[in-house]
Amino acid sequence: MAEKTLRDAFYETLKDVYYAEKQSVRALKKSAKAAKAPELKEAFTNHAEESAGQVERLVQVFELLGKPARSKTCEAMQGLTAEMEEDLEDFGDTEAADDVLIGCAQAIEHYEIARYGLLRTWARKIGLTEAEQLLGQTLEEEKRTDALLTQIAEGFSAPGGEGDGEGEAEEMPEEKETAPKRASTGKKAKA
């Protein structure tokens, strides 16, 4: 049996990302339908179209490898999309729906950013310059989408934004940050 190489790992990961990207397109279309805020609906719709182009770029990378474009089930993406389905079911009719959708979408974007960054680095290491450029282009698109989603989410909780609990949303992260510190000071032992 031949020893596995980085090129083999690149190909296997590429198949995984190909599957993940196709699932992402479906999740984005579903998110666009579920989103309430017009700017969020538009962001999801635009990124779904952009992601379809990313799928085509992946096909080009397969061609550069001289391999057919094949997908391999990506369990990480299955988990992320299943979580999104569950969250849509739980929060779809609530004021928190758009914020929850953004959280799900960003989890997907962060996964894709990690994978495209890895593939781009590996393409460079194995001398696939054109693949490196294609993957880098997609990586930058994923980062821009993540930044846009953050901007939209922050707009929801900003003064004058949607919802009537702006103060609560801003205080919550502080409470979460200090809670573990309190627990580690030994105050639990006194109870």
N, C-alpha and C positions, 0 to 999 in steps of 0.2 A: 504494500500500500504506500502510495506516494505521500511525502510529507506535505502538510497543509502550509500554504503561504499567505502573506498579507493580501495578495491578489485574490485568493480564494475567500478570505474573510471579507474583502471589499465586495465581491460578487454576492455572497450570502446576505450581507447587510443591505446591499442595493435591492435585492429581492424583497426584503423585509420593508424597506422604506417605500418601495413601489406599491406594495399592498397598503401601507399606512397612508400614503398620499391619496390613493383612490378612496379610502374610507373617510379621509379628511374632507374630500370634496362633498361626499354624501352628508357628513355631519354639518358642514357649513351651510348647505342648502336647507337642511332641516332647521338649523339655528336661525337662518334668515327668515323663515316662515314663522318661527316662534317669537322672534324679537318684537318688542313693542316700540322702542325708541327708533325713530326713522334713521338716525345716524348709525345705529348699531345694525339695523336691517341692511343698510347700504354697505357697511363695512364687511358684513358676512357675505353679501352677494358679490361684491367686488373681489374678495379673497377667494371665493369659490371659483370664479372665472380665472383668477391668477393661478390657483392650484391646479386647474385643468391644464394650464400651460406648463406647470411644474411636472406634471405627469408626463407630458410630451418631452420635456428635457431629460427626464429619467430614461425614457425610451432611447434617446440619443446616446446616453451614457452606456446603456446596454449594447448599442450598436458599436460604440467605440471599443468595447470589450470583445466584440465579435460573438456576442451571446444573444439569444432571444430574450425579449422582455417577459420575464416571468415573475410572479409574485409568490411570496412565502408568507403564510399567515403570521401577522404581527400581533402577538398576544398583548403587548403593551397598548397598542391602538385599540384592540378589542375591549380592553379594560376601560380605557378612557372614554370610548364611545358608549359603553354600557353605563358608565357612571353618568354621562351626560343624559342618557335616556331616563335614568332613575331620577336625576335632579329635575328634568323637565316635568316628569310626572308629579314630583313632590312640590315644585315651586312654580310650575307653568302659569298658574292663575293668580299669583301673588305679586305684590309690589317688588319683591326681591328677584323676580324672574330674569330680568335683563342682567342684573349683577351676577346671578348664578350662571347664566349663559356665558358671560364674559369669563368667569372663572374656569368653566369647562373648556372654552375655546383656548384660553391661555395655557392650560395644562397640555392641550394638544400641540399648540405652537412651541412650547418649551421642549417637548419631546422631539418635535421636528427640527428645532434649532440644534439640539444636541446631536441628532443623527446626521444632519447635513454638515455640521461642523466636523464631525468624525470622518465622514466620507470624503469631504474636501481635503482634509489632512492626509488621509490614506491615498487619495488620487495623486497628490503631490509626491508622496513617498514612493509610489510605484511608477511615477513618470507619466501619468495620464493628464497632461497639461490641459487639454481641451475639456476633459471631464471635470477637472479641478475648477475651471472657469464656470462651467454650467452649474455645478453644485454650489459654487460661491454666489452666483447670481440668485439662486433659490434661497440660500441662507440669508442673504440680505433682504429679500422679500419677506421671509418669515419674521425677521427681526423688526422690520417696519410694521408689519401687522400686529405683532405683540405690543409695540410702542403705541400704536393707534388704539388698541383695545384698552391699554392702561389709561390713555388720555380720555377715552369715552367713559370708562369706569370712574375716574376721578371727577369728571363732570357731573356724574349722578350724585355724588356726595358733597360737592362744593356748595357753598352758600348760594341760595337761589336755584340750586339744582332740583332734581326730582325727589320726591319723598318729603316727609315732614320730620324725620329723625336724624337730620344732618349731624347734630352734636353727638348723638349716640354712636354713629358710624365712625366719627373721628376719634372718640375716646377708646373704643374697643381695642385697637392694636396696642395702645399703651398698657391697658389692663392685662392683655395676654403676655406682653413682654415682662411685666413686673411679677406676674403670678408665679412663674417658675423660680424667680429669685427668692421670693418669700418662702416658697416651699423648701428651698435648699438652705435656709438660714437656721433650720432646726426648730422652727416654731411648731412644726407638727408634733415634735416630741413632747411638748408641754401639754398637749391635749389629752 
